[in-house]
Amino acid sequence: MGNLALPGNPRYQPKDLQSVFGYDNLFRAVAEVEIATLKTLADIGIIPAATIASLTPGVEQELLAIPTTEVDDVERKVTRHDIRAWVRIAQSKVDPGLRRWIHVPLTSYDALDTARALQFVRGHETVRRLTDRAVGLFAEQVNLFALQPQIGPNTRTARAAHHCRLLVRNDPQPDSHQHPKCQQCCGKVGGKNLWRCRRLQRSSRSRHRSSLR
């Protein structure tokens, strides 16, 4: 089963989030980024077709299943670096011809930050589903006790309505942040390259406008 403990207080460990944030699943998203990178390199002709053919669904599942505890062990004993530890383990699971391509051309934070973005989007989707369920339960309580005589300002109906209102009011805020601004590797190097590209685009537009004048 592995270690599926979630970050934070051990008293509050929602099972719905274990597949995303359970400790031994933390590198699953990293594996997804690395697999997608390999396939992209093959699509643009950098990795030969014969080499990428060894990346079978079975091999992909082995990479996705690399647990964080195994990465921790290799990091502690060998690499002193988390991503290098993951790469070392991943290289032991793929064909020799494919080993040299793992983690090319990424930096550590290209893999980690993109993986975290995937995790937070999936976590949001899970929380959103649970929030919708909670809103439904509170609304059910409001309707159930709305016509029942109750004494005092802090009645069951008022409490349920208050919590329901808070959930509905705050619900749209995470939605506005769940989609990344750009679909690409988002580590420090990727961010700097994006900044350079945008600067070149602005410069090109300025020259174009000047020529129209």
C-alpha positions in Angstrom: 0.0 0.0 0.0 2.9 2.4 0.7 2.9 5.6 2.7 -0.1 7.6 1.8 0.2 10.2 4.6 -0.9 13.7 3.5 0.9 17.0 4.4 -0.4 18.8 7.5 -2.2 17.6 10.6 -2.3 13.8 10.8 -5.8 14.0 12.3 -7.2 15.3 9.0 -6.3 13.0 6.1 -9.0 13.0 3.5 -8.7 9.7 1.5 -10.0 11.5 -1.6 -6.7 13.4 -1.9 -4.4 10.4 -1.2 -4.0 9.7 -4.9 -2.8 13.2 -5.5 -0.9 14.2 -2.3 -0.3 10.9 -0.6 3.4 10.8 0.2 4.4 7.8 -2.0 2.4 9.4 -4.9 4.2 12.7 -4.9 6.5 11.7 -7.7 3.8 10.3 -9.9 3.2 13.7 -11.5 6.9 14.1 -12.0 6.9 10.8 -14.0 4.0 12.1 -16.1 6.0 15.2 -17.0 9.1 13.2 -17.8 7.1 10.7 -20.0 5.4 13.5 -21.8 8.8 15.1 -22.5 10.1 11.8 -23.9 7.1 11.5 -26.2 7.5 15.2 -27.3 11.1 14.7 -28.2 10.1 11.6 -30.2 7.3 13.6 -32.0 9.8 16.3 -33.2 12.3 13.7 -34.4 15.0 14.0 -31.7 14.5 10.5 -30.2 14.5 7.8 -32.9 11.3 5.9 -33.4 13.0 2.6 -32.6 14.1 4.0 -29.3 10.8 5.5 -28.1 9.1 2.2 -29.1 10.6 0.7 -26.0 8.4 3.1 -23.9 5.6 0.7 -23.7 2.5 1.2 -21.5 4.0 -1.4 -19.0 7.2 0.7 -18.7 5.1 3.9 -18.3 3.3 2.3 -15.4 6.6 1.3 -13.8 7.8 4.9 -14.0 4.5 6.2 -12.6 4.7 3.7 -9.7 8.1 4.9 -8.4 7.3 5.7 -4.7 8.7 8.7 -2.9 10.2 6.5 -0.2 12.4 4.8 -2.8 13.4 8.2 -4.1 14.2 9.4 -0.6 16.4 6.3 0.0 18.5 6.9 -3.2 18.7 10.6 -2.5 20.0 10.0 1.0 22.5 7.3 0.1 23.7 8.2 -3.4 22.6 11.4 -5.2 21.9 14.0 -2.4 19.3 15.4 -4.9 15.7 14.4 -5.3 15.3 14.6 -9.1 18.6 13.0 -9.8 17.5 10.2 -7.5 14.2 9.8 -9.5 16.1 9.8 -12.8 18.5 7.2 -11.5 15.6 4.9 -10.6 13.8 5.6 -13.8 16.9 4.8 -15.9 17.0 1.4 -14.3 13.5 0.6 -15.5 13.8 1.5 -19.2 15.6 0.2 -22.2 19.4 1.1 -22.4 18.8 3.2 -25.6 16.2 5.3 -23.8 18.1 5.9 -20.6 20.2 8.8 -22.0 17.0 10.7 -22.9 15.3 10.7 -19.5 15.2 14.3 -18.1 16.5 15.9 -21.3 16.3 18.9 -21.7 14.6 19.7 -18.4 15.9 21.3 -15.3 14.8 20.0 -11.9 12.3 22.7 -11.4 10.9 22.3 -14.9 9.8 18.8 -13.8 8.9 19.7 -10.2 7.0 22.9 -10.8 5.0 21.5 -13.7 4.2 18.4 -11.6 3.0 20.5 -8.7 0.8 22.5 -11.1 -0.8 19.2 -12.2 -1.2 18.1 -8.6 -2.9 21.3 -7.5 -5.3 21.3 -10.4 -6.3 17.7 -9.6 -6.5 18.5 -5.9 -8.8 21.4 -6.8 -11.0 19.2 -8.9 -11.3 16.8 -6.0 -12.0 19.5 -3.5 -14.5 21.1 -5.9 -16.4 17.8 -6.1 -16.5 17.5 -2.3 -17.5 21.2 -1.9 -20.4 20.7 -4.3 -21.5 17.7 -2.1 -21.2 19.8 1.0 -23.3 22.6 -0.5 -25.9 20.1 -1.3 -26.0 18.7 2.2 -26.2 22.2 3.8 -29.0 23.2 1.4 -30.8 20.0 2.3 -30.6 20.9 6.0 -31.8 24.4 5.3 -34.9 23.1 3.4 -35.5 20.4 6.1 -35.6 22.8 9.0 -36.7 26.1 7.3 -40.4 25.8 8.5 -39.6 24.3 11.9 -40.0 26.8 14.8 -36.6 27.4 16.4 -35.4 29.7 19.3 -32.4 32.0 19.1 -30.3 33.5 16.4 -27.9 30.6 16.1 -30.4 27.9 15.0 -29.6 24.9 12.9 -31.2 26.5 9.9 -29.2 29.7 10.3 -25.9 27.8 10.8 -26.5 25.6 7.7 -27.4 28.6 5.6 -24.4 30.6 6.8 -21.9 27.7 5.9 -23.7 27.2 2.6 -23.4 30.9 1.8 -19.6 30.9 2.6 -19.0 27.8 0.4 -20.9 29.3 -2.5 -19.2 32.7 -2.1 -15.7 31.4 -2.0 -16.2 28.6 -4.5 -15.4 30.6 -7.7 -12.0 31.9 -6.3 -10.0 28.7 -6.8 -11.5 28.2 -10.2 -9.9 31.4 -11.5 -6.4 30.0 -10.6 -6.7 26.4 -11.7 -5.7 26.9 -15.3 -2.1 27.9 -15.9 -1.3 30.9 -18.1 0.8 28.8 -20.5 0.9 25.2 -21.2 4.7 24.5 -21.0 7.4 23.7 -18.5 7.2 26.3 -15.8 10.5 26.1 -13.9 13.0 28.9 -13.6 14.7 28.3 -16.9 11.3 27.9 -18.7 10.0 31.1 -17.1 13.1 33.0 -18.2 12.9 31.7 -21.7 9.2 32.7 -21.8 10.1 36.2 -20.6 12.7 36.5 -23.4 10.2 35.2 -26.0 7.6 37.8 -24.9 10.2 40.5 -25.0 11.2 39.5 -28.6 7.5 39.5 -29.5 7.0 43.0 -28.2 10.1 44.2 -30.0 8.9 42.7 -33.2 5.4 44.3 -32.9 7.0 47.7 -32.2 9.2 47.4 -35.4 6.1 46.4 -37.3 4.1 49.4 -36.1 7.0 51.7 -36.9 7.1 50.4 -40.5 3.4 51.0 -40.9 3.8 54.6 -40.0 
